[in-house]
Structure formats: structure tokens, C-alpha cells
């Protein structure tokens, strides 16, 4: 695994801070806390989700299982 830097590191830290057992952070919350716009945040989340090993995981929204929580 490569060392995280830049936006990916910021997004990873925010996700780790916002996660808890009862809910997953939403894209807008992550972007706001990381100081990024939605597209930059989405791109970082995509890279983190597709890294080896995967550093973040998608959590389905209960009311709308076909949508992403971020």
C-alpha cells in the first residue's frame, strides 16, 4: 500500500473521524470537513475504495439501498 498524501489522506482522516457503529458519513459531511468540493472528495473516496487493500468501504443507505452513502 502506498502512503496516503494530499486529498486522499485528508478524506481518509475525515472518514475515520466521522465513522461510528450506527452510521456512515455522507459525501457532503466528508467534503465539508476535509475542505474539498464534492467532486474532489468523490474522486478520493473512489481511489481509497479501490486501493489494495481497500481503505474505505461503501455503506448502503437503508432507506435507499441502491444509492451510495457518499
N, C-alpha and C positions, 0 to 999 in steps of 0.2 A: 504494500500500500504506500502510495506517495504521501509526503507530508502535505497537509492542507495549508493553503495560504489564500490571501485575498478574500474575495466574496464567499468562496466555499467555506473557509474557516469561520467567517462571521456568521453565515447561515447555520452551520453545524452547531456552533456555540449557542445560538439563539434557540434552535430546536431542542437542544439538550436542556436548556434552562426552562423552556415552556412545557416540556412533556411532563405528564403525570399519569397515573394509572387510570384515571377516569376520562381523559380527553386527549386529543391530539391538537397541536397548534394549527391554525389556519394560515394560508398564504399571506393574507393582509397583516396578521399579527407578526409573522416572521419578518416580512418586509419592513414593517414599521420599526421593529426592534433592531433590525440589522442596518437600518438606514439606507435601504435599497428600494428600487421600484419593483413592481410585481414581476416584470419580465426578467430582470436580473436575478431575483430570488428564485423564480421558477427554473431558470437555467442552472443555478447552483444546486437546487434540490434534485433536478434530473441527474446531474453529474454524481451527486452523493448517493442517489438511489441506485445508479448503475455502476458504481465503483466495485472493486473486488478487494475485500469483502464489502457488501452493501452497508453504508454507514447510516442511512435513514431508510425507513420503510413507509410505504403508503398505507394509510388507515382509512378504510371506507367510512363514509358518513352514514350513521344509522338510518336516518330518515330517507336518504337518497343513496343507496348502495352503489349505484353506477357512477357517482361523482367522486372526485378526489377531495380530501380534506385540505389540501393545499393547492 
